[in-house]
Amino acid sequence: MKNSSSAVATLAALVFCLGCGLFTGSTKLKRPEMWDKPDVLIKNPTNERLASDTKLNGKIAVLIKEGTDPGSLWKLDGRFVDPEKGAVTSTSYFAEELYATKPEEIDTLILIEHKKGKFMDKFDERNNNATVNIYSRFIDISVIDYKTSTVIAKQQVESKIFPPDASIVSVPLSDARKVGAIWEYIIPYSKETNKLIKEGLTKYSDKVKSPDIF
């Protein structure tokens, strides 16, 4: 009889533990889709109401497209690894507490898009018999009221600063791309570019991170 009671108690404990596991699993928070597919946040703004005194409002999301190729992808600023903690970490542009964790929390969306800029100069790379056109880098910054899909501010900054291994008369072909018979070299993203972007963002918030965070 004692053995029978012990077996029943053990079985009851096992069932209880399994129940706990199922319950825990059913309430586990999921990582919002926007962190794996940032494109879901991209909307085509239907309105434009620009204001010179625009300031960030409420919770934000920052989408960045650093590549200048047509197939370049958007990525979200920051990391959101643990939904249980409910906080964005490791952000590059603004203080972490400003960031939304899911679409319904977003009040303001900031887009930072890198593009091929203006023609600066060209040179002949004799070793490879190549003509290289050099372009600056444009960075378009758009501030969007996410709830109403309205562009409320926009600006463009331009980077013309060469990295240490390049100059107006010499750029590495490994950093250029071939377009037809011509090579194109676009000023690369650098610490100086990061500084230009953050100087632009200070128009909208006093919680922009230091240019040293790169």
Sequence and secondary structure as in RCSB ss.txt:
>XXXX:A:sequence
MKNSSSAVATLAALVFCLGCGLFTGSTKLKRPEMWDKPDVLIKNPTNERLASDTKLNGKIAVLIKEGTDPGSLWK
LDGRFVDPEKGAVTSTSYFAEELYATKPEEIDTLILIEHKKGKFMDKFDERNNNATVNIYSRFIDISVIDYKTST
VIAKQQVESKIFPPDASIVSVPLSDARKVGAIWEYIIPYSKETNKLIKEGLTKYSDKVKSPDIF
>XXXX:A:secstr
 HHHHHHHHHHHHHHHHHHHHHHHHHH     GGGT GGGG    SEE   TT    SSEEEEEE   STT   E
ESSB   TTT   BS SSB GGGB SSGGG SEEEEEEEEEEEEEEEEEEGGGTEEEEEEEEEEEEEEEETTTTE
EEEEEEEEE    TT BTTB  GGG EEETTEEEEE    HHHHHHHHHHHTTT S B  TT  
